[in-house]
Amino acid sequence: MSIIHKIREKIARQEYEFTIPHFFEEMANDNLVFADIEMAIAHGRIRRKFTRDPRGIVTRLLDLQQMEEKLQLFVGLKVQENYY
């Protein structure tokens, strides 16, 4: 299963958590709502993988379709799994 599909699966199962308070501060600074985040995850694409991050695989998603400005989300998978 690809990384993007695994991330979407975890979102659907509500197996995620936010970096508090950083996540909410960034949303407020950028005038985003949860629908924007959901749209980026549902329709975004992986632009870069950070495979050497000591916290595990970190992926940057970029939604180009729904936002006037580019929305960047950094999504980390807690358990490092072999996706390659």
C-alpha positions as CSV (number, residue, x, y, z in Angstrom):
1,M,0.0,0.0,0.0
2,S,1.4,3.5,-0.9
3,I,2.1,6.0,1.8
4,I,-0.7,8.3,0.7
5,H,-3.2,5.5,0.9
6,K,-1.9,4.5,4.4
7,I,-2.3,8.1,5.6
8,R,-5.8,8.3,4.2
9,E,-6.7,5.0,5.8
10,K,-5.4,6.2,9.2
11,I,-7.5,9.4,8.9
12,A,-10.6,7.4,8.0
13,R,-10.0,5.2,11.1
14,Q,-9.3,8.3,13.2
15,E,-5.9,6.9,14.0
16,Y,-4.1,10.3,14.2
17,E,-3.3,13.1,16.5
18,F,-2.2,16.7,16.2
19,T,0.9,18.5,17.4
20,I,-0.7,20.6,20.1
21,P,-0.7,23.6,20.2
22,H,1.4,24.0,17.1
23,F,-1.1,22.5,14.7
24,F,-4.0,24.8,15.9
25,E,-1.7,27.9,15.9
26,E,-0.7,27.3,12.3
27,M,-4.3,26.7,11.3
28,A,-5.4,30.0,12.9
29,N,-2.4,31.9,11.4
30,D,-3.4,30.6,7.9
31,N,-7.2,31.0,8.4
32,L,-7.7,27.3,7.7
33,V,-10.5,25.1,8.9
34,F,-10.6,21.3,9.2
35,A,-12.3,21.0,5.9
36,D,-9.2,22.5,4.3
37,I,-7.0,19.9,6.0
38,E,-9.3,17.0,5.0
39,M,-9.3,18.2,1.4
40,A,-5.5,18.4,1.3
41,I,-5.3,14.8,2.6
42,A,-8.1,13.4,0.4
43,H,-6.9,15.1,-2.8
44,G,-3.3,16.1,-2.2
45,R,-0.3,14.4,-3.5
46,I,3.1,13.6,-1.9
47,R,5.7,16.1,-3.0
48,R,8.6,14.9,-0.8
49,K,9.4,12.1,1.6
50,F,11.7,12.7,4.5
51,T,12.9,9.2,5.2
52,R,15.9,10.0,7.4
53,D,13.9,11.9,10.0
54,P,14.7,10.3,13.5
55,R,10.9,10.5,14.3
56,G,10.0,8.1,11.5
57,I,8.8,8.7,8.0
58,V,7.6,12.2,7.5
59,T,5.7,13.1,4.4
60,R,4.8,16.5,3.0
61,L,1.4,16.6,1.3
62,L,0.6,19.5,-1.1
63,D,-2.9,20.3,-2.2
64,L,-2.8,22.2,-5.5
65,Q,-6.5,21.9,-6.4
66,Q,-8.6,23.6,-3.7
67,M,-6.5,26.4,-2.4
68,E,-5.5,29.7,-3.9
69,E,-2.3,29.5,-2.0
70,K,-0.4,26.2,-1.7
71,L,-1.2,24.3,1.5
72,Q,1.6,22.3,2.9
73,L,0.9,19.6,5.5
74,F,3.6,17.6,7.2
75,V,2.3,14.2,8.1
76,G,4.4,11.8,10.2
77,L,3.7,8.1,10.6
78,K,4.4,7.0,14.1
79,V,5.3,3.4,13.4
80,Q,7.9,3.2,10.7
81,E,6.7,0.7,8.1
82,N,8.3,-0.5,4.9
83,Y,6.5,1.3,2.0
84,Y,9.2,1.1,-0.5
